[in-house]
C-alpha cells in the first residue's frame, strides 16, 4: 500500500515539515493516487512529471487541441476561493485531454446553505467522479477530502500550506530556459510566512538541487528564522538561505521570483505601507541588473504592479510571467494524466486509504 503524502503544519508562526518521507522504491511500486504536496515526491517523480509536461506542451500548442487520453473521465474543480489562472488552467487541461470537466464554486454550491465539506465531498463522490481539484482557504482541507473519496485529489492551493502544481509549472518554466537546476541560485522575495507558493517552490527547487535564497520583511518571516543565516535540516528546509537584504538575495541569481503582497498584510500591521515595501523589497530594473545576466523574472500572479514588482520589468525581456501561465496548462495536463489515465484510476475504491 502506498504511503500517504506527508503533511506540513504551522504552529504559531513557525513553518515546519513533518512526517516520514517515502523512499523511492516504495513510491515506484504503484502509481500515486493524489497530489497533495511535494514533500515526499522524489526528484525522479518530479522529473517524470516535467518530462510528461514536455509532450503535453506540444499538444496544447496545436491548432486542434484535443486528445482522447481521458475520454470518459469526469473531473470536478471545487474552488472555495476565487481563482482565475489555476481554475481555468485545470479546466483547459482536462478538456484538451478529452475529459468532462465540471466547475463548482462554493458560492454556487450547497456550501452557501451550510452544507459541510464532508457532505459536499460525499455528494460528489456519489456521482462517480475520477478526479477532484480542490482549492480551499484552510490548510489541510485536501488531505481531509482525500480520506473520504475514491477519486484522485489534486491540491490547487490550501490555506498557507501548499500549491504543488504552481511549483511544478515554475520548475518546468525554469528548466526550459536554463536546463539542469543543480547549483542554480533562485531568489524568492516577498511574503514567506503566509505564502503557499513560496513554501512549495522552496521544496521543489531544493529537491532539484538549486540553492534557494529568500528575502522579506522580518514580520513576514517565521520568528525562529534569523536573517543572515542558513536553515538546518531540523527545520525541514535545510540549506535555505535567509538574506539580510533583497539586494543580497538577488545578487548573482539565475532566477528572481517576486511574490504577491496581500492588502491584509498591511491591515494586520505586518507592513508599514505598500510604498515602503515597494522601495525596500520591490523588484525593479536596478535590482534585476544585480542578478546574473539574462536572469529570469517570475511571479505566480496575480501581480500588484508598482508594489512587489515594477511594471517595466514585469513586462520586460527577462520576464517569463506569461510563459508561466501557458506552461501551467501543460503541467496540469501531465498531473491529470498521471492520476486519471486508464488503468490508474482508483474511483472504484482500489487501494483506497482511509
KOLLUM-375107 format. One record per residue (C-alpha): residue number from 1; residue in three letters; x, y, z. Coordinates in nm, 4 decimals, always signed. Example, Ala and Ser with C-alpha at 12.3 -4.5 7.8 and 13.67 -1.06 7.14 Angstrom:
// KOLLUM-375107
<node pos="1" code="ala" east="+1.2300" north="-0.4500" up="+0.7800"/>
<node pos="2" code="ser" east="+1.3670" north="-0.1060" up="+0.7140"/>
This chain:
// KOLLUM-375107
<node pos="1" code="unk" east="+0.0000" north="+0.0000" up="+0.0000"/>
<node pos="2" code="unk" east="+0.1375" north="+0.3380" up="-0.0990"/>
<node pos="3" code="unk" east="+0.2179" north="+0.5655" up="+0.1910"/>
<node pos="4" code="unk" east="+0.0160" north="+0.8870" up="+0.2148"/>
<node pos="5" code="unk" east="+0.1794" north="+1.2169" up="+0.1362"/>
<node pos="6" code="unk" east="+0.3368" north="+1.3825" up="+0.4368"/>
<node pos="7" code="unk" east="+0.1702" north="+1.6934" up="+0.5695"/>
<node pos="8" code="unk" east="+0.3096" north="+2.0265" up="+0.6689"/>
<node pos="9" code="unk" east="+0.1965" north="+2.2296" up="+0.9641"/>
<node pos="10" code="unk" east="+0.2268" north="+2.5780" up="+1.1066"/>
<node pos="11" code="unk" east="+0.2396" north="+2.6189" up="+1.4813"/>
<node pos="12" code="unk" east="+0.2207" north="+2.9854" up="+1.5666"/>
<node pos="13" code="unk" east="+0.4484" north="+3.1440" up="+1.3135"/>
<node pos="14" code="unk" east="+0.6855" north="+2.8522" up="+1.2778"/>
<node pos="15" code="unk" east="+0.6987" north="+2.6732" up="+0.9453"/>
<node pos="16" code="unk" east="+0.7723" north="+2.3023" up="+0.9713"/>
<node pos="17" code="unk" east="+0.7540" north="+1.9948" up="+0.7537"/>
<node pos="18" code="unk" east="+0.6593" north="+1.6792" up="+0.9346"/>
<node pos="19" code="unk" east="+0.6263" north="+1.3106" up="+0.8553"/>
<node pos="20" code="unk" east="+0.8496" north="+1.0371" up="+0.7226"/>
<node pos="21" code="unk" east="+0.9409" north="+1.0626" up="+0.3587"/>
<node pos="22" code="unk" east="+0.8506" north="+0.7651" up="+0.1440"/>
<node pos="23" code="unk" east="+1.1591" north="+0.6074" up="-0.0090"/>
<node pos="24" code="unk" east="+1.1891" north="+0.5917" up="-0.3853"/>
<node pos="25" code="unk" east="+1.1355" north="+0.2160" up="-0.4069"/>
<node pos="26" code="unk" east="+0.8004" north="+0.2480" up="-0.2280"/>
<node pos="27" code="unk" east="+0.6894" north="+0.5326" up="-0.4497"/>
<node pos="28" code="unk" east="+0.7688" north="+0.3421" up="-0.7686"/>
<node pos="29" code="unk" east="+0.5777" north="+0.0348" up="-0.6508"/>
<node pos="30" code="unk" east="+0.2393" north="+0.1683" up="-0.7644"/>
<node pos="31" code="unk" east="+0.1037" north="+0.4896" up="-0.9136"/>
<node pos="32" code="unk" east="+0.0432" north="+0.7772" up="-0.6766"/>
<node pos="33" code="unk" east="-0.3253" north="+0.8347" up="-0.6032"/>
<node pos="34" code="unk" east="-0.3231" north="+1.2037" up="-0.5113"/>
<node pos="35" code="unk" east="-0.1119" north="+1.5155" up="-0.5498"/>
<node pos="36" code="unk" east="-0.1479" north="+1.6998" up="-0.2207"/>
<node pos="37" code="unk" east="+0.2037" north="+1.8345" up="-0.1719"/>
<node pos="38" code="unk" east="+0.5598" north="+1.7899" up="-0.2971"/>
<node pos="39" code="unk" east="+0.7126" north="+1.6951" up="+0.0392"/>
<node pos="40" code="unk" east="+0.7696" north="+1.3277" up="-0.0280"/>
<node pos="41" code="unk" east="+0.7928" north="+1.3218" up="-0.4050"/>
<node pos="42" code="unk" east="+1.1364" north="+1.2039" up="-0.5096"/>
<node pos="43" code="unk" east="+1.3292" north="+1.4129" up="-0.7603"/>
<node pos="44" code="unk" east="+1.2746" north="+1.1286" up="-1.0088"/>
<node pos="45" code="unk" east="+0.8958" north="+1.1597" up="-0.9708"/>
<node pos="46" code="unk" east="+0.9105" north="+1.5334" up="-1.0247"/>
<node pos="47" code="unk" east="+1.1371" north="+1.4791" up="-1.3245"/>
<node pos="48" code="unk" east="+0.8858" north="+1.2321" up="-1.4660"/>
<node pos="49" code="unk" east="+0.6010" north="+1.4824" up="-1.4391"/>
<node pos="50" code="unk" east="+0.8121" north="+1.7539" up="-1.6007"/>
<node pos="51" code="unk" east="+0.9099" north="+1.5204" up="-1.8856"/>
<node pos="52" code="unk" east="+0.5451" north="+1.4316" up="-1.9389"/>
<node pos="53" code="unk" east="+0.4605" north="+1.8025" up="-1.9457"/>
<node pos="54" code="unk" east="+0.7032" north="+1.8447" up="-2.2384"/>
<node pos="55" code="unk" east="+0.4787" north="+1.6261" up="-2.4531"/>
<node pos="56" code="unk" east="+0.1665" north="+1.7906" up="-2.3187"/>
<node pos="57" code="unk" east="+0.3057" north="+2.1322" up="-2.4107"/>
<node pos="58" code="unk" east="+0.3317" north="+2.0218" up="-2.7723"/>
<node pos="59" code="unk" east="-0.0303" north="+1.9027" up="-2.7669"/>
<node pos="60" code="unk" east="-0.1506" north="+2.2251" up="-2.6040"/>
<node pos="61" code="unk" east="+0.0254" north="+2.4245" up="-2.8756"/>
<node pos="62" code="unk" east="-0.1527" north="+2.2575" up="-3.1671"/>
<node pos="63" code="unk" east="-0.4227" north="+2.4291" up="-3.3719"/>
<node pos="64" code="unk" east="-0.6617" north="+2.1471" up="-3.2817"/>
<node pos="65" code="unk" east="-0.6014" north="+2.0748" up="-2.9144"/>
<node pos="66" code="unk" east="-0.7982" north="+1.7620" up="-2.8415"/>
<node pos="67" code="unk" east="-0.6863" north="+1.4141" up="-2.7434"/>
<node pos="68" code="unk" east="-0.8867" north="+1.1110" up="-2.6272"/>
<node pos="69" code="unk" east="-0.6432" north="+1.0374" up="-2.3431"/>
<node pos="70" code="unk" east="-0.9011" north="+1.0906" up="-2.0667"/>
<node pos="71" code="unk" east="-1.2185" north="+1.0365" up="-2.2653"/>
<node pos="72" code="unk" east="-1.4950" north="+0.9155" up="-2.0344"/>
<node pos="73" code="unk" east="-1.3290" north="+1.0582" up="-1.7227"/>
<node pos="74" code="unk" east="-1.5030" north="+1.3184" up="-1.5079"/>
<node pos="75" code="unk" east="-1.3028" north="+1.5911" up="-1.3345"/>
<node pos="76" code="unk" east="-1.4543" north="+1.8388" up="-1.0911"/>
<node pos="77" code="unk" east="-1.2839" north="+2.1613" up="-0.9906"/>
<node pos="78" code="unk" east="-1.4050" north="+2.2554" up="-0.6420"/>
<node pos="79" code="unk" east="-1.2919" north="+2.6060" up="-0.5514"/>
<node pos="80" code="unk" east="-1.3688" north="+2.7662" up="-0.2162"/>
<node pos="81" code="unk" east="-1.1512" north="+3.0679" up="-0.3039"/>
<node pos="82" code="unk" east="-1.1525" north="+3.2952" up="-0.6056"/>
<node pos="83" code="unk" east="-0.9155" north="+3.1986" up="-0.8831"/>
<node pos="84" code="unk" east="-0.8637" north="+3.2685" up="-1.2496"/>
<node pos="85" code="unk" east="-0.5306" north="+3.1191" up="-1.3568"/>
<node pos="86" code="unk" east="-0.5427" north="+2.7942" up="-1.1661"/>
<node pos="87" code="unk" east="-0.9090" north="+2.7100" up="-1.2201"/>
<node pos="88" code="unk" east="-0.9101" north="+2.7938" up="-1.5921"/>
<node pos="89" code="unk" east="-0.5774" north="+2.6161" up="-1.6365"/>
<node pos="90" code="unk" east="-0.7105" north="+2.2924" up="-1.4862"/>
<node pos="91" code="unk" east="-1.0319" north="+2.3224" up="-1.6868"/>
<node pos="92" code="unk" east="-0.8438" north="+2.3699" up="-2.0108"/>
<node pos="93" code="unk" east="-0.6012" north="+2.0886" up="-1.9265"/>
<node pos="94" code="unk" east="-0.8840" north="+1.8433" up="-1.8618"/>
<node pos="95" code="unk" east="-1.0757" north="+1.9375" up="-2.1759"/>
<node pos="96" code="unk" east="-0.7704" north="+1.9088" up="-2.4002"/>
<node pos="97" code="unk" east="-0.7242" north="+1.5549" up="-2.2653"/>
<node pos="98" code="unk" east="-1.0832" north="+1.4739" up="-2.3535"/>
<node pos="99" code="unk" east="-1.2270" north="+1.4624" up="-2.0014"/>
<node pos="100" code="unk" east="-1.5589" north="+1.6067" up="-1.8917"/>
<node pos="101" code="unk" east="-1.4777" north="+1.8992" up="-1.6612"/>
<node pos="102" code="unk" east="-1.7333" north="+2.0453" up="-1.4204"/>
<node pos="103" code="unk" east="-1.6613" north="+2.3649" up="-1.2289"/>
<node pos="104" code="unk" east="-1.8055" north="+2.4112" up="-0.8801"/>
<node pos="105" code="unk" east="-1.7597" north="+2.7219" up="-0.6659"/>
<node pos="106" code="unk" east="-1.8541" north="+2.7474" up="-0.3007"/>
<node pos="107" code="unk" east="-2.0816" north="+3.0452" up="-0.3599"/>
<node pos="108" code="unk" east="-2.2839" north="+2.8491" up="-0.6169"/>
<node pos="109" code="unk" east="-2.2971" north="+2.5241" up="-0.4213"/>
<node pos="110" code="unk" east="-2.4848" north="+2.3936" up="-0.1175"/>
<node pos="111" code="unk" east="-2.1898" north="+2.5106" up="+0.0939"/>
<node pos="112" code="unk" east="-2.3535" north="+2.8547" up="+0.0840"/>
<node pos="113" code="unk" east="-2.6557" north="+2.6925" up="+0.2512"/>
<node pos="114" code="unk" east="-2.4492" north="+2.5475" up="+0.5333"/>
<node pos="115" code="unk" east="-2.3562" north="+2.2077" up="+0.3920"/>
<node pos="116" code="unk" east="-2.0394" north="+2.0645" up="+0.5472"/>
<node pos="117" code="unk" east="-1.7266" north="+1.9906" up="+0.3484"/>
<node pos="118" code="unk" east="-1.7710" north="+1.6205" up="+0.4210"/>
<node pos="119" code="unk" east="-2.1253" north="+1.6141" up="+0.2864"/>
<node pos="120" code="unk" east="-2.0211" north="+1.8065" up="-0.0223"/>
<node pos="121" code="unk" east="-1.7465" north="+1.5529" up="-0.0905"/>
<node pos="122" code="unk" east="-1.9819" north="+1.2603" up="-0.0306"/>
<node pos="123" code="unk" east="-2.2318" north="+1.4104" up="-0.2749"/>
<node pos="124" code="unk" east="-1.9674" north="+1.4468" up="-0.5441"/>
<node pos="125" code="unk" east="-1.8286" north="+1.1013" up="-0.4679"/>
<node pos="126" code="unk" east="-2.1743" north="+0.9531" up="-0.5350"/>
<node pos="127" code="unk" east="-2.1542" north="+1.0915" up="-0.8900"/>
<node pos="128" code="unk" east="-1.8606" north="+0.8584" up="-0.9649"/>
<node pos="129" code="unk" east="-1.6071" north="+1.1259" up="-1.0428"/>
<node pos="130" code="unk" east="-1.2479" north="+1.0418" up="-1.1313"/>
<node pos="131" code="unk" east="-1.0650" north="+1.3496" up="-1.0016"/>
<node pos="132" code="unk" east="-1.1341" north="+1.6375" up="-0.7665"/>
<node pos="133" code="unk" east="-0.9250" north="+1.9528" up="-0.7996"/>
<node pos="134" code="unk" east="-0.9579" north="+2.1469" up="-0.4731"/>
<node pos="135" code="unk" east="-0.8721" north="+2.4973" up="-0.3607"/>
<node pos="136" code="unk" east="-0.9594" north="+2.5765" up="-0.0009"/>
<node pos="137" code="unk" east="-0.8766" north="+2.8578" up="+0.2441"/>
<node pos="138" code="unk" east="-0.7954" north="+2.6111" up="+0.5242"/>
<node pos="139" code="unk" east="-0.4604" north="+2.4312" up="+0.5276"/>
<node pos="140" code="unk" east="-0.5042" north="+2.0554" up="+0.5165"/>
<node pos="141" code="unk" east="-0.8511" north="+2.0506" up="+0.3577"/>
<node pos="142" code="unk" east="-0.7357" north="+1.8437" up="+0.0551"/>
<node pos="143" code="unk" east="-0.5960" north="+1.5799" up="+0.2927"/>
<node pos="144" code="unk" east="-0.9336" north="+1.5556" up="+0.4654"/>
<node pos="145" code="unk" east="-1.1057" north="+1.5212" up="+0.1293"/>
<node pos="146" code="unk" east="-0.8599" north="+1.2541" up="+0.0115"/>
<node pos="147" code="unk" east="-0.9563" north="+1.0426" up="+0.3143"/>
<node pos="148" code="unk" east="-1.3235" north="+1.0476" up="+0.2153"/>
<node pos="149" code="unk" east="-1.3255" north="+0.9885" up="-0.1592"/>
<node pos="150" code="unk" east="-1.2060" north="+0.7268" up="-0.4043"/>
<node pos="151" code="unk" east="-1.1354" north="+0.9955" up="-0.6645"/>
<node pos="152" code="unk" east="-0.7889" north="+1.1348" up="-0.7233"/>
<node pos="153" code="unk" east="-0.7479" north="+1.4589" up="-0.5255"/>
<node pos="154" code="unk" east="-0.5274" north="+1.7398" up="-0.6534"/>
<node pos="155" code="unk" east="-0.4399" north="+2.0282" up="-0.4255"/>
<node pos="156" code="unk" east="-0.4884" north="+2.3545" up="-0.6145"/>
<node pos="157" code="unk" east="-0.3866" north="+2.5570" up="-0.3094"/>
<node pos="158" code="unk" east="-0.4805" north="+2.5131" up="+0.0561"/>
<node pos="159" code="unk" east="-0.4550" north="+2.7979" up="+0.3035"/>
<node pos="160" code="unk" east="-0.0947" north="+2.8932" up="+0.3738"/>
<node pos="161" code="unk" east="+0.0203" north="+2.5360" up="+0.3209"/>
<node pos="162" code="unk" east="+0.0933" north="+2.4294" up="-0.0359"/>
<node pos="163" code="unk" east="+0.0359" north="+2.4861" up="-0.4065"/>
<node pos="164" code="unk" east="+0.2128" north="+2.1910" up="-0.5710"/>
<node pos="165" code="unk" east="+0.1101" north="+2.2433" up="-0.9335"/>
<node pos="166" code="unk" east="+0.2292" north="+2.6048" up="-0.9199"/>
<node pos="167" code="unk" east="+0.5692" north="+2.4829" up="-0.8033"/>
<node pos="168" code="unk" east="+0.5776" north="+2.2222" up="-1.0800"/>
<node pos="169" code="unk" east="+0.4989" north="+2.4773" up="-1.3503"/>
<node pos="170" code="unk" east="+0.7633" north="+2.7107" up="-1.2064"/>
<node pos="171" code="unk" east="+1.0189" north="+2.4280" up="-1.2236"/>
<node pos="172" code="unk" east="+0.9102" north="+2.3458" up="-1.5773"/>
<node pos="173" code="unk" east="+0.9453" north="+2.7081" up="-1.6896"/>
<node pos="174" code="unk" east="+1.2914" north="+2.7481" up="-1.5396"/>
<node pos="175" code="unk" east="+1.4123" north="+2.4163" up="-1.6792"/>
<node pos="176" code="unk" east="+1.3020" north="+2.5184" up="-2.0296"/>
<node pos="177" code="unk" east="+1.5373" north="+2.8167" up="-2.0102"/>
<node pos="178" code="unk" east="+1.8384" north="+2.7083" up="-1.8055"/>
<node pos="179" code="unk" east="+1.8275" north="+2.3290" up="-1.8079"/>
<node pos="180" code="unk" east="+1.9695" north="+2.1439" up="-1.5078"/>
<node pos="181" code="unk" east="+1.8844" north="+2.3290" up="-1.1883"/>
<node pos="182" code="unk" east="+2.1661" north="+2.1852" up="-0.9788"/>
<node pos="183" code="unk" east="+2.3675" north="+2.4686" up="-0.8269"/>
<node pos="184" code="unk" east="+2.1500" north="+2.7436" up="-0.9737"/>
<node pos="185" code="unk" east="+2.0562" north="+3.0332" up="-0.7450"/>
<node pos="186" code="unk" east="+1.6840" north="+3.1003" up="-0.7012"/>
<node pos="187" code="unk" east="+1.5880" north="+3.4228" up="-0.5203"/>
<node pos="188" code="unk" east="+1.2346" north="+3.4406" up="-0.3782"/>
<node pos="189" code="unk" east="+1.1251" north="+3.7807" up="-0.2473"/>
<node pos="190" code="unk" east="+0.8019" north="+3.8525" up="-0.0637"/>
<node pos="191" code="unk" east="+0.5597" north="+3.7053" up="+0.1861"/>
<node pos="192" code="unk" east="+0.7457" north="+3.3933" up="+0.3013"/>
<node pos="193" code="unk" east="+0.5410" north="+3.3407" up="+0.6171"/>
<node pos="194" code="unk" east="+0.1960" north="+3.3115" up="+0.4632"/>
<node pos="195" code="unk" east="+0.2682" north="+3.2198" up="+0.1012"/>
<node pos="196" code="unk" east="+0.1795" north="+2.8644" up="-0.0022"/>
<node pos="197" code="unk" east="+0.3574" north="+2.9309" up="-0.3326"/>
<node pos="198" code="unk" east="+0.6801" north="+3.0201" up="-0.1520"/>
<node pos="199" code="unk" east="+0.6707" north="+2.7064" up="+0.0567"/>
<node pos="200" code="unk" east="+0.6032" north="+2.4741" up="-0.2388"/>
<node pos="201" code="unk" east="+0.8609" north="+2.6465" up="-0.4584"/>
<node pos="202" code="unk" east="+1.1293" north="+2.6228" up="-0.1903"/>
<node pos="203" code="unk" east="+1.0671" north="+2.2495" up="-0.1586"/>
<node pos="204" code="unk" east="+1.0559" north="+2.1953" up="-0.5345"/>
<node pos="205" code="unk" east="+1.3692" north="+2.3896" up="-0.6259"/>
<node pos="206" code="unk" east="+1.5679" north="+2.2385" up="-0.3403"/>
<node pos="207" code="unk" east="+1.4675" north="+1.8873" up="-0.4454"/>
<node pos="208" code="unk" east="+1.6069" north="+1.9573" up="-0.7911"/>
<node pos="209" code="unk" east="+1.9404" north="+2.0735" up="-0.6489"/>
<node pos="210" code="unk" east="+1.9007" north="+2.4517" up="-0.6669"/>
<node pos="211" code="unk" east="+2.0238" north="+2.6949" up="-0.3999"/>
<node pos="212" code="unk" east="+1.7276" north="+2.8938" up="-0.2713"/>
<node pos="213" code="unk" east="+1.7620" north="+3.2360" up="-0.1071"/>
<node pos="214" code="unk" east="+1.4662" north="+3.4266" up="+0.0369"/>
<node pos="215" code="unk" east="+1.4172" north="+3.7872" up="+0.1422"/>
<node pos="216" code="unk" east="+1.1248" north="+3.9635" up="+0.3065"/>
<node pos="217" code="unk" east="+1.0367" north="+4.1945" up="+0.5944"/>
<node pos="218" code="unk" east="+1.1109" north="+4.0362" up="+0.9326"/>
<node pos="219" code="unk" east="+0.7387" north="+4.0489" up="+1.0101"/>
<node pos="220" code="unk" east="+0.6731" north="+3.8111" up="+0.7185"/>
<node pos="221" code="unk" east="+0.9367" north="+3.5609" up="+0.8280"/>
<node pos="222" code="unk" east="+0.8829" north="+3.2890" up="+1.0922"/>
<node pos="223" code="unk" east="+1.0088" north="+3.4048" up="+1.4326"/>
<node pos="224" code="unk" east="+1.2743" north="+3.1347" up="+1.4568"/>
<node pos="225" code="unk" east="+1.4261" north="+3.2233" up="+1.1202"/>
<node pos="226" code="unk" east="+1.7102" north="+3.4733" up="+1.1511"/>
<node pos="227" code="unk" east="+1.8101" north="+3.6901" up="+0.8501"/>
<node pos="228" code="unk" east="+2.1689" north="+3.6211" up="+0.7517"/>
<node pos="229" code="unk" east="+2.1504" north="+3.2532" up="+0.8480"/>
<node pos="230" code="unk" east="+2.1140" north="+2.9239" up="+0.6645"/>
<node pos="231" code="unk" east="+1.8494" north="+2.6854" up="+0.7930"/>
<node pos="232" code="unk" east="+1.9429" north="+2.3426" up="+0.9259"/>
<node pos="233" code="unk" east="+1.7845" north="+2.0107" up="+0.8345"/>
<node pos="234" code="unk" east="+1.5780" north="+2.0065" up="+1.1536"/>
<node pos="235" code="unk" east="+1.3584" north="+2.2826" up="+1.0090"/>
<node pos="236" code="unk" east="+1.2613" north="+2.0728" up="+0.7094"/>
<node pos="237" code="unk" east="+1.4120" north="+2.3386" up="+0.4813"/>
<node pos="238" code="unk" east="+1.7791" north="+2.2539" up="+0.5267"/>
<node pos="239" code="unk" east="+2.0088" north="+2.4761" up="+0.3204"/>
<node pos="240" code="unk" east="+1.7574" north="+2.7569" up="+0.2728"/>
<node pos="241" code="unk" east="+1.9439" north="+3.0881" up="+0.2893"/>
<node pos="242" code="unk" east="+1.7844" north="+3.3885" up="+0.4595"/>
<node pos="243" code="unk" east="+1.9255" north="+3.7051" up="+0.3050"/>
<node pos="244" code="unk" east="+1.9713" north="+4.0183" up="+0.5137"/>
<node pos="245" code="unk" east="+1.8546" north="+4.2400" up="+0.2250"/>
<node pos="246" code="unk" east="+1.6768" north="+4.1934" up="-0.1039"/>
<node pos="247" code="unk" east="+1.9911" north="+4.3111" up="-0.2862"/>
<node pos="248" code="unk" east="+2.1860" north="+4.0288" up="-0.1236"/>
<node pos="249" code="unk" east="+1.9188" north="+3.7820" up="-0.2316"/>
<node pos="250" code="unk" east="+1.9065" north="+3.8806" up="-0.5985"/>
<node pos="251" code="unk" east="+2.2797" north="+3.9346" up="-0.6487"/>
<node pos="252" code="unk" east="+2.4054" north="+3.6732" up="-0.8955"/>
<node pos="253" code="unk" east="+2.0695" north="+3.4954" up="-0.9033"/>
<node pos="254" code="unk" east="+1.9715" north="+3.2845" up="-1.2034"/>
<node pos="255" code="unk" east="+1.6026" north="+3.3324" up="-1.1230"/>
<node pos="256" code="unk" east="+1.4270" north="+3.6108" up="-0.9339"/>
<node pos="257" code="unk" east="+1.0724" north="+3.5457" up="-0.8171"/>
<node pos="258" code="unk" east="+0.8525" north="+3.8153" up="-0.6654"/>
<node pos="259" code="unk" east="+0.5576" north="+3.7076" up="-0.4526"/>
<node pos="260" code="unk" east="+0.2274" north="+3.8907" up="-0.4289"/>
<node pos="261" code="unk" east="+0.1802" north="+4.1138" up="-0.1273"/>
<node pos="262" code="unk" east="-0.1757" north="+4.0965" up="+0.0011"/>
<node pos="263" code="unk" east="-0.3511" north="+4.4057" up="+0.1316"/>
<node pos="264" code="unk" east="-0.4431" north="+4.2247" up="+0.4533"/>
<node pos="265" code="unk" east="-0.0756" north="+4.2039" up="+0.5486"/>
<node pos="266" code="unk" east="-0.0669" north="+4.5823" up="+0.5769"/>
<node pos="267" code="unk" east="-0.4027" north="+4.5882" up="+0.7520"/>
<node pos="268" code="unk" east="-0.2662" north="+4.3427" up="+1.0107"/>
<node pos="269" code="unk" east="+0.0369" north="+4.5616" up="+1.0762"/>
<node pos="270" code="unk" east="+0.2920" north="+4.3396" up="+0.9015"/>
<node pos="271" code="unk" east="+0.3916" north="+4.6242" up="+0.6678"/>
<node pos="272" code="unk" east="+0.4266" north="+4.9969" up="+0.7427"/>
<node pos="273" code="unk" east="+0.2998" north="+5.0864" up="+0.3945"/>
<node pos="274" code="unk" east="+0.2885" north="+4.9383" up="+0.0463"/>
<node pos="275" code="unk" east="+0.5009" north="+5.2287" up="-0.0765"/>
<node pos="276" code="unk" east="+0.7772" north="+5.1447" up="+0.1696"/>
<node pos="277" code="unk" east="+0.7564" north="+4.7784" up="+0.0759"/>
<node pos="278" code="unk" east="+0.7983" north="+4.8701" up="-0.2909"/>
<node pos="279" code="unk" east="+1.1058" north="+5.0800" up="-0.2137"/>
<node pos="280" code="unk" east="+1.2740" north="+4.8255" up="+0.0138"/>
<node pos="281" code="unk" east="+1.1708" north="+4.4903" up="-0.1365"/>
<node pos="282" code="unk" east="+1.0117" north="+4.5604" up="-0.4742"/>
<node pos="283" code="unk" east="+1.1752" north="+4.4035" up="-0.7783"/>
<node pos="284" code="unk" east="+1.2746" north="+4.6735" up="-1.0251"/>
<node pos="285" code="unk" east="+1.5245" north="+4.7273" up="-1.3059"/>
<node pos="286" code="unk" east="+1.8062" north="+4.8221" up="-1.0682"/>
<node pos="287" code="unk" east="+1.7680" north="+4.5031" up="-0.8694"/>
<node pos="288" code="unk" east="+1.7315" north="+4.2849" up="-1.1785"/>
<node pos="289" code="unk" east="+2.0613" north="+4.4314" up="-1.3007"/>
<node pos="290" code="unk" east="+2.2249" north="+4.2803" up="-0.9903"/>
<node pos="291" code="unk" east="+2.1145" north="+3.9307" up="-1.0881"/>
<node pos="292" code="unk" east="+2.3064" north="+3.7159" up="-1.3329"/>
<node pos="293" code="unk" east="+2.2957" north="+3.8395" up="-1.6911"/>
<node pos="294" code="unk" east="+1.9854" north="+3.7023" up="-1.8580"/>
<node pos="295" code="unk" east="+1.8292" north="+3.6018" up="-1.5260"/>
<node pos="296" code="unk" east="+1.4639" north="+3.5037" up="-1.5387"/>
<node pos="297" code="unk" east="+1.1976" north="+3.7138" up="-1.3682"/>
<node pos="298" code="unk" east="+0.8956" north="+3.5222" up="-1.2350"/>
<node pos="299" code="unk" east="+0.5734" north="+3.5903" up="-1.0479"/>
<node pos="300" code="unk" east="+0.2967" north="+3.3395" up="-0.9648"/>
<node pos="301" code="unk" east="+0.0265" north="+3.6022" up="-1.0158"/>
<node pos="302" code="unk" east="-0.1853" north="+3.7941" up="-0.9766"/>
<node pos="303" code="unk" east="+0.0595" north="+4.0845" up="-0.9751"/>
<node pos="304" code="unk" east="+0.0374" north="+4.4111" up="-0.7856"/>
<node pos="305" code="unk" east="+0.2385" north="+4.6173" up="-1.0317"/>
<node pos="306" code="unk" east="+0.4151" north="+4.9026" up="-0.8611"/>
<node pos="307" code="unk" east="+0.4194" north="+4.7193" up="-0.5272"/>
<node pos="308" code="unk" east="+0.6154" north="+4.3916" up="-0.5336"/>
<node pos="309" code="unk" east="+0.7174" north="+4.4313" up="-0.8973"/>
<node pos="310" code="unk" east="+0.7747" north="+4.7268" up="-1.1271"/>
<node pos="311" code="unk" east="+0.5688" north="+4.7380" up="-1.4462"/>
<node pos="312" code="unk" east="+0.8669" north="+4.7821" up="-1.6779"/>
<node pos="313" code="unk" east="+1.0407" north="+4.4649" up="-1.5609"/>
<node pos="314" code="unk" east="+0.7145" north="+4.2702" up="-1.5263"/>
<node pos="315" code="unk" east="+0.6626" north="+4.3138" up="-1.8999"/>
<node pos="316" code="unk" east="+1.0312" north="+4.3296" up="-1.9947"/>
<node pos="317" code="unk" east="+1.2594" north="+4.0953" up="-2.1853"/>
<node pos="318" code="unk" east="+1.3609" north="+3.8928" up="-1.8784"/>
<node pos="319" code="unk" east="+1.0055" north="+3.8270" up="-1.7670"/>
<node pos="320" code="unk" east="+0.8623" north="+3.4772" up="-1.8171"/>
<node pos="321" code="unk" east="+0.5413" north="+3.5511" up="-1.6268"/>
<node pos="322" code="unk" east="+0.3087" north="+3.4948" up="-1.9231"/>
<node pos="323" code="unk" east="+0.5027" north="+3.1818" up="-2.0103"/>
<node pos="324" code="unk" east="+0.4356" north="+3.0517" up="-1.6589"/>
<node pos="325" code="unk" east="+0.0634" north="+3.0777" up="-1.7292"/>
<node pos="326" code="unk" east="+0.0951" north="+2.8912" up="-2.0615"/>
<node pos="327" code="unk" east="+0.3110" north="+2.6211" up="-1.9065"/>
<node pos="328" code="unk" east="+0.0552" north="+2.5755" up="-1.6301"/>
<node pos="329" code="unk" east="-0.1795" north="+2.4069" up="-1.8763"/>
<node pos="330" code="unk" east="+0.0827" north="+2.1560" up="-1.9881"/>
<node pos="331" code="unk" east="+0.1916" north="+2.0754" up="-1.6332"/>
<node pos="332" code="unk" east="-0.1650" north="+2.0258" up="-1.5152"/>
<node pos="333" code="unk" east="-0.2319" north="+1.8051" up="-1.8165"/>
<node pos="334" code="unk" east="+0.0614" north="+1.5905" up="-1.7047"/>
<node pos="335" code="unk" east="-0.0707" north="+1.5721" up="-1.3478"/>
<node pos="336" code="unk" east="-0.4250" north="+1.4831" up="-1.4553"/>
<node pos="337" code="unk" east="-0.2972" north="+1.2165" up="-1.6924"/>
<node pos="338" code="unk" east="-0.0678" north="+1.0683" up="-1.4270"/>
<node pos="339" code="unk" east="-0.3581" north="+1.0316" up="-1.1827"/>
<node pos="340" code="unk" east="-0.6507" north="+0.9579" up="-1.4135"/>
<node pos="341" code="unk" east="-0.5192" north="+0.7712" up="-1.7177"/>
<node pos="342" code="unk" east="-0.6935" north="+0.4397" up="-1.7934"/>
<node pos="343" code="unk" east="-0.5705" north="+0.1710" up="-1.5589"/>
<node pos="344" code="unk" east="-0.4611" north="+0.4232" up="-1.2951"/>
<node pos="345" code="unk" east="-0.7933" north="+0.5499" up="-1.1644"/>
<node pos="346" code="unk" east="-0.8955" north="+0.4223" up="-0.8199"/>
<node pos="347" code="unk" east="-1.2506" north="+0.5549" up="-0.8414"/>
<node pos="348" code="unk" east="-1.3968" north="+0.2121" up="-0.7587"/>
<node pos="349" code="unk" east="-1.2036" north="+0.2005" up="-0.4345"/>
<node pos="350" code="unk" east="-0.8958" north="+0.0019" up="-0.5354"/>
<node pos="351" code="unk" east="-0.6163" north="+0.0907" up="-0.2995"/>
<node pos="352" code="unk" east="-0.8298" north="+0.3421" up="-0.1146"/>
<node pos="353" code="unk" east="-0.6603" north="+0.4534" up="+0.2077"/>
<node pos="354" code="unk" east="-0.8834" north="+0.5725" up="+0.4878"/>
